[in-house]
């Protein structure tokens, strides 16, 4: 990989494609799990034909879980971006050598 001169280095907050795909899949899985939990929770609490309420419970559960995991995913990817900048700064400092 070609070295980028320090003057041309611009840290990017954009995470890698793999990290974005993993975060997207995690959000989908969390939404699915939240929907199943919400549906089951409401279905256990009601008697008779309550599919509408169970569906609403599933929808609310899916949204809450997906939003929660989405927040965690965004925070994790931002931390990865900051870590990349810190590593680049450390490498530049090591290349220059100790300050005399």
N, C-alpha and C positions, 0 to 999 in steps of 0.2 A: 504494500500500500504506500502510495506516495505521501511524503510528509507535506503538510500544509504549513506555510510560513505563519508565524505567530500573528503577524499583522492581518492575515486573511482569515484567521479562525473566528468564526461567529458561533457561539454556543446556541444550540437549538433546543427548544423545549419539546420538540416533537419526538415522542418515543419511537422505538423501532416498530416495524410492522408486526413482528411476532408478538410484542407486548400488547399492541392495540388489539390484535385478533384474540389473544388470550383474555384480555379484559372484556371484550365483547361477548365471548363465549361464557365467561364467568357471570356476566350480568344476565344472559339468557337462562342459564342454569338456575341462578338464584330466583329469577322470576318464576320459572316453572315450579321450583320447590315451594316458593311462597304461595303460589296459586293452589298447589295441592294441599298444603297445610291449612290455608284459609278456607278452602272448600270443605275439608274434613272437619275442621273445628266447628264451622257453622252447621254442617250436616249432623254432627253429633249432638248439637244443642237444640235442634228443632225436631218436631214430630210431623209425620205426614208428608204431604207433597210440598216441599219447601225448596225446590230446585232453584227458584229465583234468588232466594236469600243465600243459598249455598254458592250460587254463581257470583253474587255480589261479594261474598266473603272471599271467594277465590280471586276475584279481580283485585280487591283491596290488598290481600296478602301478596299477590304477585307484584303490584306496584310498590308496596313498602319494601319488600325484599330487594327488588331490582334497583330501586333508588339507593338503598343502603349500600349494596355492593358496588354500585356505580360511583358513589362518593369515595369509598375505599380505593377503588381502582384508579380514580383520578388522582387521589393523594399519593398513591404508590408510584404512578407514572411520573408525577411531578418530582418526587423524591429521587427517582432514577435519573431524571434530567439534571437535577442539582448535583447529584453524585458524579455524573459525567463531567460537569464543569470543574468540580473540585479535583478530580483525577487529572484533567488536562492541566490545570494550574500547577499541581504537584509535579507532573512530568516536566513542565517548562522550568520550574524552579530547580529540579535535579539536573537538567541539561546545562543550565547556566553555571552551576557549581556554587560553592559557598561564597557569601559576600565577604570581601576582604576589607 
